[in-house]
């Protein structure tokens, strides 16, 4: 029950203080780093629907299964036929499954940031010890980690299956490590691009459509231009055209430095110099995405 304590001022006016029961917090203050880690872990769990409704788990878990099943089938075929190599290189698998990865990013990037924008909860985050950089890093790292789990899990299935098939420990470990480097770069690049696009609009549907357009349509357009260049015998232009799509960027990096075979029309591998350009463009896009997110959320948090 509220307690009223009448006070009398020197002028004779009476003032009442109402105690409505709020209590101060006397416990430990866990601080900014704990809040950032909590935001990261909750965002990562949300990327797979953990801690949310059953409906939210369907699509990410379905896509995760779709990513892993072909790897398991390839391992089974290799074991049954006693093959000396896996049917697909570790570095090629993510490029082969790029449509599934793009769909996952299109679904989860808006989920990571659009709801906070739509319900205007971002200023509430910044009213606590967490700052703009903490929010952006947590969201970026959580989505990149989610994509890495999605893309690395089938590689792990292939690697374990290859070892069980006795295909050669040293060779398989080397190729597995190259595949992990490739999907790590892909995860950072796709997470950055997806979050930048999703952070532009609070409408999740618009964000999904925009991410699909950038990741899928750009790959189709670049592949078409590369095919035209190959037909017209302008093969030297094929690696340069590959700079204009996130998928072909990763393909170019791994073809130049990770022992992969290029998947472009004509299978034209970039030279060492072109490979350096590919790496610089990938790093610039990742850093640029982070910078754009920082700029975006500095305005949102006002």
C-alpha positions in Angstrom: 0.0 0.0 0.0 1.3 3.5 -0.8 2.6 5.4 2.1 1.9 9.1 2.2 4.3 11.3 4.1 3.0 14.9 4.3 5.7 17.5 4.4 5.2 21.1 5.3 7.3 23.8 3.7 8.3 27.0 5.4 5.5 28.8 3.6 2.9 26.4 4.9 2.3 24.5 1.7 2.0 20.7 2.1 3.7 18.3 -0.3 3.1 14.5 -0.4 5.7 11.9 -1.3 4.1 8.7 -2.6 6.1 5.5 -2.1 4.8 3.1 -4.8 7.1 0.3 -4.0 10.0 0.7 -6.5 13.3 -0.6 -5.0 16.8 0.2 -6.0 19.1 -2.6 -7.5 21.8 -3.6 -5.1 23.2 -6.6 -7.0 26.3 -6.8 -9.1 26.6 -4.7 -12.3 27.8 -7.1 -15.0 28.7 -4.3 -17.3 29.0 -3.7 -21.0 31.0 -6.8 -22.0 28.4 -9.1 -20.4 25.6 -7.3 -22.2 27.4 -7.6 -25.5 27.9 -11.3 -25.0 24.3 -11.8 -24.1 23.1 -10.0 -27.2 25.5 -12.1 -29.3 24.3 -15.4 -27.8 20.6 -14.5 -28.0 21.0 -13.3 -31.6 22.8 -16.5 -32.5 20.1 -18.6 -30.9 17.5 -16.6 -32.7 19.1 -17.3 -36.0 18.1 -21.0 -35.6 14.8 -20.3 -33.8 16.1 -21.5 -30.4 14.2 -19.9 -27.6 11.4 -19.0 -30.0 8.2 -20.6 -31.2 8.2 -23.9 -33.1 7.2 -22.0 -36.3 10.4 -20.0 -36.1 12.5 -23.1 -36.0 11.1 -24.7 -39.2 12.9 -22.7 -41.9 16.4 -22.5 -40.4 16.4 -26.2 -39.4 15.1 -27.2 -42.7 17.8 -25.3 -44.5 20.4 -26.7 -42.2 19.2 -30.2 -43.1 19.2 -29.4 -46.8 22.8 -28.3 -46.5 24.0 -31.5 -44.7 22.0 -34.2 -46.5 23.9 -34.0 -49.8 27.2 -34.2 -47.9 26.1 -37.3 -46.1 24.9 -38.8 -49.4 28.3 -38.1 -51.1 30.1 -39.7 -48.1 27.8 -42.8 -48.4 28.6 -43.1 -52.1 32.3 -42.7 -51.6 32.2 -45.5 -48.9 30.0 -47.8 -51.0 32.2 -47.4 -54.2 35.5 -47.4 -52.3 36.4 -44.2 -54.0 39.8 -42.6 -53.6 38.4 -39.0 -53.4 35.2 -37.4 -52.4 32.9 -36.4 -55.4 33.1 -32.7 -54.5 35.9 -30.6 -53.1 35.4 -29.0 -49.7 36.0 -25.6 -51.3 33.3 -26.2 -53.9 30.5 -27.3 -51.7 29.4 -23.9 -50.4 29.5 -22.5 -54.0 27.4 -25.5 -55.2 24.9 -24.8 -52.4 24.9 -21.0 -52.7 21.2 -20.8 -53.3 20.4 -22.4 -50.0 22.9 -20.2 -48.2 21.5 -17.1 -49.8 17.9 -18.1 -48.8 19.1 -18.6 -45.2 20.8 -15.1 -45.1 17.7 -13.5 -46.7 15.5 -15.0 -43.9 17.8 -14.4 -40.9 19.4 -11.0 -41.6 16.0 -9.2 -41.3 15.1 -11.3 -38.3 18.3 -10.1 -36.6 17.8 -6.4 -37.1 14.4 -5.5 -38.6 12.3 -6.3 -35.5 14.4 -4.0 -33.4 13.9 -1.2 -36.0 10.1 -1.9 -36.4 9.3 -1.9 -32.7 11.8 0.9 -32.0 13.6 -1.0 -29.3 17.1 0.1 -30.5 17.2 3.2 -28.2 16.4 0.9 -25.3 19.6 -1.1 -25.9 21.6 2.1 -26.0 20.0 3.3 -22.7 22.1 0.6 -21.0 25.9 0.3 -20.9 25.9 -1.2 -24.4 27.0 1.2 -27.1 26.5 1.4 -30.9 29.7 -0.5 -31.7 28.7 -3.3 -29.2 25.3 -3.7 -30.8 26.7 -3.8 -34.4 29.5 -6.2 -33.5 27.1 -8.5 -31.6 24.7 -8.6 -34.5 27.4 -9.0 -37.1 29.3 -11.7 -35.2 26.1 -13.6 -34.5 24.9 -13.8 -38.1 28.4 -14.6 -39.3 28.6 -17.4 -36.8 25.2 -18.7 -37.8 26.2 -18.8 -41.5 29.5 -20.4 -40.6 27.7 -23.2 -38.7 25.4 -23.7 -41.7 28.3 -23.9 -44.1 30.9 -25.7 -42.0 28.6 -28.5 -40.7 28.4 -30.3 -44.1 32.2 -29.9 -44.5 32.6 -31.6 -41.1 30.3 -34.4 -42.3 32.4 -34.9 -45.4 35.7 -34.8 -43.4 34.5 -37.4 -40.8 33.2 -39.6 -43.6 36.5 -39.3 -45.5 38.5 -40.3 -42.5 36.2 -43.2 -41.8 36.7 -44.2 -45.5 40.5 -44.0 -44.9 41.0 -41.6 -47.8 44.2 -40.1 -46.3 44.4 -38.1 -43.2 46.9 -35.4 -44.3 45.3 -34.7 -47.6 41.8 -34.6 -46.3 42.8 -32.4 -43.3 44.5 -29.9 -45.6 41.5 -29.7 -47.9 39.1 -29.5 -45.0 41.1 -26.5 -43.5 41.0 -24.8 -46.9 37.2 -25.3 -47.0 36.9 -23.8 -43.5 38.8 -20.7 -44.5 36.6 -20.3 -47.6 33.3 -20.6 -45.7 34.6 -18.2 -43.0 35.2 -15.5 -45.6 31.8 -16.3 -47.1 30.1 -16.0 -43.7 31.6 -12.6 -43.0 30.8 -11.3 -46.4 27.3 -12.6 -46.6 26.5 -11.5 -43.0 27.8 -7.9 -43.7 25.8 -7.5 -46.9 22.7 -9.1 -45.5 22.7 -6.9 -42.4 23.3 -3.7 -44.3 20.4 -4.4 -46.6 18.1 -5.5 -43.7 19.0 -2.5 -41.6 17.7 -0.1 -44.2 14.1 -1.0 -43.7 12.1 -2.1 -40.7 9.8 -4.2 -43.0 11.0 -7.8 -42.9 9.4 -8.7 -46.3 11.3 -5.9 -48.1 14.5 -6.9 -46.4 14.1 -10.5 -47.5 13.4 -9.6 -51.1 16.3 -7.1 -51.2 18.8 -9.6 -49.9 17.7 -12.3 -52.3 18.0 -9.8 -55.2 21.6 -8.8 -54.2 22.9 -12.3 -53.6 21.0 -14.4 -56.1 20.2 -12.1 -59.0 23.7 -10.6 -59.0 25.2 -14.2 -59.2 22.9 -15.0 -62.1 23.8 -11.7 -63.9 27.5 -12.2 -63.5 27.4 -15.8 -64.5 25.5 -14.8 -67.7 28.1 -12.1 -68.6 30.9 -14.6 -68.0 29.2 -17.2 -70.3 28.9 -14.5 -73.0 32.6 -13.6 -72.6 33.5 -17.3 -72.8 31.5 -17.8 -76.0 33.1 -14.8 -77.6 36.5 -16.0 -76.6 37.1 -13.1 -74.2 38.2 -15.4 -71.4 40.6 -12.8 -69.9 37.5 -10.8 -68.9 35.9 -13.6 -67.0 37.8 -13.2 -63.7 37.2 -9.4 -63.7 33.5 -9.9 -64.2 33.5 -12.1 -61.2 34.2 -9.1 -59.0 30.6 -8.0 -59.1 28.9 -10.8 -57.2 29.4 -12.0 -53.6 29.3 -15.6 -54.7 31.8 -15.3 -57.5 34.1 -13.2 -55.3 34.4 -16.1 -52.8 34.9 -18.5 -55.8 37.7 -16.3 -57.1 39.5 -16.1 -53.8 39.4 -19.8 -53.2 40.4 -20.5 -56.9 43.4 -18.3 -56.6 44.7 -19.2 -53.1 42.9 -22.3 -51.7 43.4 -24.8 -54.5 39.8 -24.8 -55.7 38.6 -25.1 -59.3 36.8 -22.1 -60.6 33.1 -22.7 -61.3 32.7 -19.9 -63.8 32.0 -20.7 -67.5 35.2 -22.0 -69.0 36.7 -22.7 -65.5 39.1 -19.8 -65.8 41.1 -19.4 -62.7 42.2 -15.9 -61.7 45.9 -15.1 -61.8 47.8 -14.3 -58.6 47.4 -10.6 -59.2 43.7 -11.0 -59.8 43.4 -13.1 -56.7 44.9 -10.3 -54.6 42.3 -7.9 -56.1 39.6 -10.4 -55.1 40.9 -10.6 -51.6 41.1 -6.8 -51.3 37.5 -6.4 -52.6 36.2 -9.0 -50.2 37.9 -7.4 -47.2 36.8 -3.9 -48.3 33.2 -5.1 -48.6 33.3 -6.6 -45.1 34.9 -3.5 -43.6 32.5 -1.3 -45.5 29.5 -3.2 -44.3 30.6 -2.8 -40.7 31.2 0.9 -41.3 27.7 1.4 -42.9 26.1 -0.4 -40.0 27.9 1.8 -37.5 26.7 4.9 -39.4 23.1 3.5 -39.6 22.8 2.8 -35.9 24.3 6.0 -34.7 21.3 7.7 -36.4 18.8 5.1 -35.1 20.0 5.5 -31.5 19.4 9.2 -31.4 
